[in-house]
Amino acid sequence: MSNSIHQEFKSGKLYLIPNDLGGSAPLEVLPLSVKKKIEEIDDYIVENEKTARRFIKNIAPHKSQPSLNFSIINKYTKPEDVPEFLEACLAGKDMGVISEAGCPGIADPGADVVKLAHEKNIRVIPLVGPSSIFLTLMSSGLNGQNFAFNGYLPIDKTERKAAIKKLERTSLELNQAQIFIETPYRNDKFLEDLLQVLHPQTTLCIGCEVTQSSEAILTRTVKEWKKIKTELHKKPCIFIFQKEQ
Protein backbone atom coordinates (compact mmCIF):
# COMPACT_ATOMS: atom_id res chain seq x y z
CA MET A 1 0.00 0.00 0.00
CA SER A 2 1.29 3.47 -0.91
CA ASN A 3 2.44 5.83 1.85
CA SER A 4 0.78 8.73 0.01
CA ILE A 5 -2.85 9.83 0.37
CA HIS A 6 -3.02 9.16 -3.38
CA GLN A 7 -3.40 5.39 -3.26
CA GLU A 8 -3.35 2.89 -6.09
CA PHE A 9 -6.70 1.11 -6.39
CA LYS A 10 -7.17 -2.09 -8.37
CA SER A 11 -10.87 -2.59 -7.64
CA GLY A 12 -13.93 -0.85 -9.04
CA LYS A 13 -14.94 2.46 -7.48
CA LEU A 14 -17.74 3.03 -4.96
CA TYR A 15 -19.77 6.12 -5.91
CA LEU A 16 -21.88 7.83 -3.25
CA ILE A 17 -24.92 8.95 -5.22
CA PRO A 18 -27.11 11.66 -3.64
CA ASN A 19 -30.87 11.55 -3.94
CA ASP A 20 -33.30 14.45 -4.04
CA LEU A 21 -35.02 15.40 -0.78
CA GLY A 22 -38.49 14.61 -2.07
CA GLY A 23 -41.06 16.66 -3.92
CA SER A 24 -38.73 18.18 -6.50
CA ALA A 25 -37.62 17.07 -9.96
CA PRO A 26 -34.28 15.27 -9.37
CA LEU A 27 -32.36 17.13 -12.06
CA GLU A 28 -33.37 20.48 -10.55
CA VAL A 29 -31.27 19.71 -7.46
CA LEU A 30 -28.75 17.16 -8.77
CA PRO A 31 -25.88 17.81 -11.20
CA LEU A 32 -25.42 15.99 -14.50
CA SER A 33 -22.55 13.97 -12.97
CA VAL A 34 -25.17 12.00 -11.02
CA LYS A 35 -27.12 11.21 -14.18
CA LYS A 36 -23.96 10.13 -16.00
CA LYS A 37 -22.89 7.73 -13.27
CA ILE A 38 -26.34 6.20 -12.91
CA GLU A 39 -26.33 5.55 -16.65
CA GLU A 40 -23.01 3.70 -16.28
CA ILE A 41 -23.54 1.72 -13.05
CA ASP A 42 -25.65 -1.44 -12.70
CA ASP A 43 -24.75 -2.54 -9.14
CA TYR A 44 -26.20 -0.61 -6.20
CA ILE A 45 -26.40 -0.65 -2.42
CA VAL A 46 -29.66 0.95 -1.28
CA GLU A 47 -32.12 1.13 1.61
CA ASN A 48 -35.18 0.22 -0.44
CA GLU A 49 -35.11 -1.42 -3.87
CA LYS A 50 -38.50 -0.12 -5.00
CA THR A 51 -37.76 3.54 -4.32
CA ALA A 52 -34.20 3.19 -5.67
CA ARG A 53 -35.54 1.77 -8.96
CA ARG A 54 -38.00 4.66 -9.19
CA PHE A 55 -35.21 7.18 -8.59
CA ILE A 56 -32.97 5.58 -11.22
CA LYS A 57 -35.85 5.53 -13.72
CA ASN A 58 -36.51 9.24 -13.11
CA ILE A 59 -32.84 10.09 -13.64
CA ALA A 60 -32.12 7.68 -16.52
CA PRO A 61 -35.46 6.66 -18.08
CA HIS A 62 -33.83 4.65 -20.88
CA LYS A 63 -31.66 2.53 -18.60
CA SER A 64 -32.48 -1.19 -18.58
CA GLN A 65 -34.14 -2.03 -15.26
CA PRO A 66 -33.62 -5.83 -15.54
CA SER A 67 -29.84 -5.26 -15.67
CA LEU A 68 -29.80 -3.64 -12.23
CA ASN A 69 -28.53 -5.48 -9.16
CA PHE A 70 -29.38 -4.34 -5.63
CA SER A 71 -28.09 -5.10 -2.14
CA ILE A 72 -30.26 -3.78 0.68
CA ILE A 73 -28.78 -2.06 3.73
CA ASN A 74 -31.13 -0.90 6.47
CA LYS A 75 -31.77 -1.51 10.17
CA TYR A 76 -32.63 -5.16 9.44
CA THR A 77 -29.35 -5.93 7.63
CA LYS A 78 -27.04 -8.32 9.48
CA PRO A 79 -23.50 -6.88 9.86
CA GLU A 80 -21.99 -10.16 8.66
CA ASP A 81 -23.84 -9.80 5.34
CA VAL A 82 -22.41 -6.36 4.46
CA PRO A 83 -18.99 -7.52 3.13
CA GLU A 84 -20.77 -9.45 0.33
CA PHE A 85 -22.31 -6.20 -0.92
CA LEU A 86 -18.95 -5.03 -2.29
CA GLU A 87 -18.17 -8.13 -4.34
CA ALA A 88 -18.87 -6.34 -7.65
CA CYS A 89 -16.34 -3.63 -6.70
CA LEU A 90 -13.73 -6.23 -5.78
CA ALA A 91 -14.36 -7.86 -9.16
CA GLY A 92 -13.49 -4.57 -10.87
CA LYS A 93 -16.95 -3.07 -11.43
CA ASP A 94 -18.05 0.37 -10.26
CA MET A 95 -20.89 0.43 -7.73
CA GLY A 96 -23.25 3.07 -6.35
CA VAL A 97 -24.67 3.75 -2.89
CA ILE A 98 -28.02 5.57 -2.97
CA SER A 99 -29.65 7.08 0.10
CA GLU A 100 -33.42 7.35 0.49
CA ALA A 101 -33.03 11.14 0.62
CA GLY A 102 -30.06 13.45 0.47
CA CYS A 103 -26.45 12.31 0.72
CA PRO A 104 -25.34 8.75 1.49
CA GLY A 105 -23.38 8.27 4.70
CA ILE A 106 -24.87 11.26 6.54
CA ALA A 107 -27.68 10.21 8.89
CA ASP A 108 -27.78 7.15 6.67
CA PRO A 109 -26.82 3.44 7.00
CA GLY A 110 -24.58 3.73 3.93
CA ALA A 111 -21.76 4.82 6.26
CA ASP A 112 -21.21 1.17 7.21
CA VAL A 113 -20.57 0.24 3.57
CA VAL A 114 -18.25 3.21 3.06
CA LYS A 115 -16.18 2.25 6.12
CA LEU A 116 -15.83 -1.29 4.80
CA ALA A 117 -14.84 0.00 1.36
CA HIS A 118 -11.91 1.90 2.89
CA GLU A 119 -10.85 -1.23 4.79
CA LYS A 120 -10.88 -3.19 1.52
CA ASN A 121 -8.90 -0.49 -0.32
CA ILE A 122 -11.82 0.44 -2.59
CA ARG A 123 -11.78 4.03 -3.82
CA VAL A 124 -14.80 5.99 -2.52
CA ILE A 125 -16.04 8.89 -4.66
CA PRO A 126 -18.74 11.25 -3.31
CA LEU A 127 -20.95 12.98 -5.86
CA VAL A 128 -22.42 16.43 -5.25
CA GLY A 129 -26.03 16.66 -4.08
CA PRO A 130 -28.37 18.22 -1.52
CA SER A 131 -28.11 17.68 2.23
CA SER A 132 -30.97 19.14 4.25
CA ILE A 133 -28.62 19.28 7.25
CA PHE A 134 -26.06 21.52 5.57
CA LEU A 135 -28.54 23.54 3.52
CA THR A 136 -30.42 24.45 6.71
CA LEU A 137 -27.19 25.27 8.55
CA MET A 138 -26.08 27.47 5.63
CA SER A 139 -29.38 29.34 5.85
CA SER A 140 -29.62 29.56 9.64
CA GLY A 141 -27.20 32.36 10.48
CA LEU A 142 -25.88 30.14 13.32
CA ASN A 143 -22.28 29.06 13.79
CA GLY A 144 -21.18 27.32 10.60
CA GLN A 145 -17.60 27.01 11.91
CA ASN A 146 -18.46 25.06 15.05
CA PHE A 147 -21.48 22.76 14.98
CA ALA A 148 -22.54 19.28 16.05
CA PHE A 149 -25.01 16.96 14.36
CA ASN A 150 -26.81 14.98 17.07
CA GLY A 151 -29.21 12.94 14.95
CA TYR A 152 -32.25 11.80 16.93
CA LEU A 153 -32.75 12.50 20.63
CA PRO A 154 -34.32 9.88 22.95
CA ILE A 155 -38.02 9.13 22.44
CA ASP A 156 -38.70 9.10 26.20
CA LYS A 157 -39.92 12.59 27.10
CA THR A 158 -37.93 12.90 30.33
CA GLU A 159 -34.71 11.68 28.71
CA ARG A 160 -35.26 13.94 25.71
CA LYS A 161 -35.74 17.05 27.84
CA ALA A 162 -32.61 16.22 29.84
CA ALA A 163 -30.65 15.82 26.58
CA ILE A 164 -31.92 19.18 25.29
CA LYS A 165 -30.82 20.92 28.51
CA LYS A 166 -27.39 19.28 28.36
CA LEU A 167 -26.85 20.22 24.72
CA GLU A 168 -27.97 23.79 25.36
CA ARG A 169 -25.26 24.07 28.01
CA THR A 170 -22.75 22.61 25.57
CA SER A 171 -23.85 25.11 22.92
CA LEU A 172 -23.16 28.01 25.30
CA GLU A 173 -19.83 26.64 26.56
CA LEU A 174 -18.45 25.86 23.08
CA ASN A 175 -20.26 28.53 21.02
CA GLN A 176 -21.57 25.60 19.02
CA ALA A 177 -24.70 25.17 16.89
CA GLN A 178 -26.59 21.96 17.75
CA ILE A 179 -28.34 20.17 14.87
CA PHE A 180 -31.13 17.58 15.11
CA ILE A 181 -33.55 15.57 13.01
CA GLU A 182 -36.76 13.90 14.11
CA THR A 183 -39.17 11.38 12.64
CA PRO A 184 -41.61 13.67 10.76
CA TYR A 185 -44.73 12.53 12.62
CA ARG A 186 -43.04 13.47 15.92
CA ASN A 187 -41.93 16.95 14.80
CA ASP A 188 -44.64 18.87 16.63
CA LYS A 189 -43.94 17.08 19.93
CA PHE A 190 -40.22 17.67 19.50
CA LEU A 191 -40.74 21.38 18.85
CA GLU A 192 -43.03 21.55 21.88
CA ASP A 193 -40.24 20.11 24.06
CA LEU A 194 -37.65 22.49 22.60
CA LEU A 195 -39.84 25.50 23.35
CA GLN A 196 -40.52 24.27 26.90
CA VAL A 197 -36.91 23.50 27.79
CA LEU A 198 -34.73 26.02 25.94
CA HIS A 199 -33.96 29.49 27.33
CA PRO A 200 -36.24 32.18 25.80
CA GLN A 201 -33.24 33.92 24.18
CA THR A 202 -31.74 30.76 22.68
CA THR A 203 -31.86 30.96 18.90
CA LEU A 204 -33.71 28.21 17.03
CA CYS A 205 -33.75 27.59 13.29
CA ILE A 206 -36.17 25.20 11.60
CA GLY A 207 -35.66 24.08 8.02
CA CYS A 208 -38.86 22.51 6.70
CA GLU A 209 -39.21 20.63 3.39
CA VAL A 210 -35.85 21.93 2.18
CA THR A 211 -35.47 22.20 -1.65
CA GLN A 212 -39.19 21.60 -2.18
CA SER A 213 -41.62 24.22 -3.48
CA SER A 214 -43.03 24.46 0.07
CA GLU A 215 -39.59 25.06 1.63
CA ALA A 216 -39.49 27.23 4.75
CA ILE A 217 -36.33 28.09 6.73
CA LEU A 218 -36.77 30.44 9.66
CA THR A 219 -34.49 31.56 12.52
CA ARG A 220 -36.00 33.17 15.62
CA THR A 221 -35.47 33.18 19.38
CA VAL A 222 -37.39 30.62 21.40
CA LYS A 223 -39.46 33.46 22.84
CA GLU A 224 -40.43 34.53 19.31
CA TRP A 225 -41.15 30.94 18.19
CA LYS A 226 -43.74 30.62 20.96
CA LYS A 227 -45.79 33.30 19.18
CA ILE A 228 -45.61 31.61 15.76
CA LYS A 229 -48.26 29.14 14.68
CA THR A 230 -46.26 26.19 13.42
CA GLU A 231 -47.50 22.95 11.83
CA LEU A 232 -44.71 20.49 11.12
CA HIS A 233 -46.55 17.16 11.27
CA LYS A 234 -45.21 14.65 8.71
CA LYS A 235 -42.97 17.29 7.09
CA PRO A 236 -39.23 16.54 6.90
CA CYS A 237 -37.46 19.07 9.11
CA ILE A 238 -34.05 20.02 10.46
CA PHE A 239 -33.80 21.73 13.86
CA ILE A 240 -30.77 23.84 14.92
CA PHE A 241 -30.37 25.77 18.14
CA GLN A 242 -27.60 27.86 19.62
CA LYS A 243 -27.33 29.61 22.99
CA GLU A 244 -25.08 32.66 23.17
CA GLN A 245 -23.94 34.87 26.05
C-alpha positions in Angstrom: 0.0 0.0 0.0 1.3 3.5 -0.9 2.4 5.8 1.8 0.8 8.7 0.0 -2.8 9.8 0.4 -3.0 9.2 -3.4 -3.4 5.4 -3.3 -3.4 2.9 -6.1 -6.7 1.1 -6.4 -7.2 -2.1 -8.4 -10.9 -2.6 -7.6 -13.9 -0.8 -9.0 -14.9 2.5 -7.5 -17.7 3.0 -5.0 -19.8 6.1 -5.9 -21.9 7.8 -3.2 -24.9 9.0 -5.2 -27.1 11.7 -3.6 -30.9 11.5 -3.9 -33.3 14.5 -4.0 -35.0 15.4 -0.8 -38.5 14.6 -2.1 -41.1 16.7 -3.9 -38.7 18.2 -6.5 -37.6 17.1 -10.0 -34.3 15.3 -9.4 -32.4 17.1 -12.1 -33.4 20.5 -10.6 -31.3 19.7 -7.5 -28.8 17.2 -8.8 -25.9 17.8 -11.2 -25.4 16.0 -14.5 -22.6 14.0 -13.0 -25.2 12.0 -11.0 -27.1 11.2 -14.2 -24.0 10.1 -16.0 -22.9 7.7 -13.3 -26.3 6.2 -12.9 -26.3 5.6 -16.6 -23.0 3.7 -16.3 -23.5 1.7 -13.1 -25.7 -1.4 -12.7 -24.8 -2.5 -9.1 -26.2 -0.6 -6.2 -26.4 -0.7 -2.4 -29.7 1.0 -1.3 -32.1 1.1 1.6 -35.2 0.2 -0.4 -35.1 -1.4 -3.9 -38.5 -0.1 -5.0 -37.8 3.5 -4.3 -34.2 3.2 -5.7 -35.5 1.8 -9.0 -38.0 4.7 -9.2 -35.2 7.2 -8.6 -33.0 5.6 -11.2 -35.9 5.5 -13.7 -36.5 9.2 -13.1 -32.8 10.1 -13.6 -32.1 7.7 -16.5 -35.5 6.7 -18.1 -33.8 4.6 -20.9 -31.7 2.5 -18.6 -32.5 -1.2 -18.6 -34.1 -2.0 -15.3 -33.6 -5.8 -15.5 -29.8 -5.3 -15.7 -29.8 -3.6 -12.2 -28.5 -5.5 -9.2 -29.4 -4.3 -5.6 -28.1 -5.1 -2.1 -30.3 -3.8 0.7 -28.8 -2.1 3.7 -31.1 -0.9 6.5 -31.8 -1.5 10.2 -32.6 -5.2 9.4 -29.3 -5.9 7.6 -27.0 -8.3 9.5 -23.5 -6.9 9.9 -22.0 -10.2 8.7 -23.8 -9.8 5.3 -22.4 -6.4 4.5 -19.0 -7.5 3.1 -20.8 -9.4 0.3 -22.3 -6.2 -0.9 -19.0 -5.0 -2.3 -18.2 -8.1 -4.3 -18.9 -6.3 -7.6 -16.3 -3.6 -6.7 -13.7 -6.2 -5.8 -14.4 -7.9 -9.2 -13.5 -4.6 -10.9 -17.0 -3.1 -11.4 -18.1 0.4 -10.3 -20.9 0.4 -7.7 -23.2 3.1 -6.3 -24.7 3.8 -2.9 -28.0 5.6 -3.0 -29.7 7.1 0.1 -33.4 7.3 0.5 -33.0 11.1 0.6 -30.1 13.5 0.5 -26.4 12.3 0.7 -25.3 8.7 1.5 -23.4 8.3 4.7 -24.9 11.3 6.5 -27.7 10.2 8.9 -27.8 7.1 6.7 -26.8 3.4 7.0 -24.6 3.7 3.9 -21.8 4.8 6.3 -21.2 1.2 7.2 -20.6 0.2 3.6 -18.2 3.2 3.1 -16.2 2.3 6.1 -15.8 -1.3 4.8 -14.8 0.0 1.4 -11.9 1.9 2.9 -10.9 -1.2 4.8 -10.9 -3.2 1.5 -8.9 -0.5 -0.3 -11.8 0.4 -2.6 -11.8 4.0 -3.8 -14.8 6.0 -2.5 -16.0 8.9 -4.7 -18.7 11.3 -3.3 -21.0 13.0 -5.9 -22.4 16.4 -5.3 -26.0 16.7 -4.1 -28.4 18.2 -1.5 -28.1 17.7 2.2 -31.0 19.1 4.3 -28.6 19.3 7.2 -26.1 21.5 5.6 -28.5 23.5 3.5 -30.4 24.5 6.7 -27.2 25.3 8.5 -26.1 27.5 5.6 -29.4 29.3 5.9 -29.6 29.6 9.6 -27.2 32.4 10.5 -25.9 30.1 13.3 -22.3 29.1 13.8 -21.2 27.3 10.6 -17.6 27.0 11.9 -18.5 25.1 15.0 -21.5 22.8 15.0 -22.5 19.3 16.0 -25.0 17.0 14.4 -26.8 15.0 17.1 -29.2 12.9 15.0 -32.2 11.8 16.9 -32.7 12.5 20.6 -34.3 9.9 23.0 -38.0 9.1 22.4 -38.7 9.1 26.2 -39.9 12.6 27.1 -37.9 12.9 30.3 -34.7 11.7 28.7 -35.3 13.9 25.7 -35.7 17.0 27.8 -32.6 16.2 29.8 -30.7 15.8 26.6 -31.9 19.2 25.3 -30.8 20.9 28.5 -27.4 19.3 28.4 -26.9 20.2 24.7 -28.0 23.8 25.4 -25.3 24.1 28.0 -22.7 22.6 25.6 -23.9 25.1 22.9 -23.2 28.0 25.3 -19.8 26.6 26.6 -18.4 25.9 23.1 -20.3 28.5 21.0 -21.6 25.6 19.0 -24.7 25.2 16.9 -26.6 22.0 17.8 -28.3 20.2 14.9 -31.1 17.6 15.1 -33.5 15.6 13.0 -36.8 13.9 14.1 -39.2 11.4 12.6 -41.6 13.7 10.8 -44.7 12.5 12.6 -43.0 13.5 15.9 -41.9 16.9 14.8 -44.6 18.9 16.6 -43.9 17.1 19.9 -40.2 17.7 19.5 -40.7 21.4 18.9 -43.0 21.5 21.9 -40.2 20.1 24.1 -37.6 22.5 22.6 -39.8 25.5 23.4 -40.5 24.3 26.9 -36.9 23.5 27.8 -34.7 26.0 25.9 -34.0 29.5 27.3 -36.2 32.2 25.8 -33.2 33.9 24.2 -31.7 30.8 22.7 -31.9 31.0 18.9 -33.7 28.2 17.0 -33.8 27.6 13.3 -36.2 25.2 11.6 -35.7 24.1 8.0 -38.9 22.5 6.7 -39.2 20.6 3.4 -35.9 21.9 2.2 -35.5 22.2 -1.7 -39.2 21.6 -2.2 -41.6 24.2 -3.5 -43.0 24.5 0.1 -39.6 25.1 1.6 -39.5 27.2 4.7 -36.3 28.1 6.7 -36.8 30.4 9.7 -34.5 31.6 12.5 -36.0 33.2 15.6 -35.5 33.2 19.4 -37.4 30.6 21.4 -39.5 33.5 22.8 -40.4 34.5 19.3 -41.1 30.9 18.2 -43.7 30.6 21.0 -45.8 33.3 19.2 -45.6 31.6 15.8 -48.3 29.1 14.7 -46.3 26.2 13.4 -47.5 23.0 11.8 -44.7 20.5 11.1 -46.5 17.2 11.3 -45.2 14.7 8.7 -43.0 17.3 7.1 -39.2 16.5 6.9 -37.5 19.1 9.1 -34.0 20.0 10.5 -33.8 21.7 13.9 -30.8 23.8 14.9 -30.4 25.8 18.1 -27.6 27.9 19.6 -27.3 29.6 23.0 -25.1 32.7 23.2 -23.9 34.9 26.1 
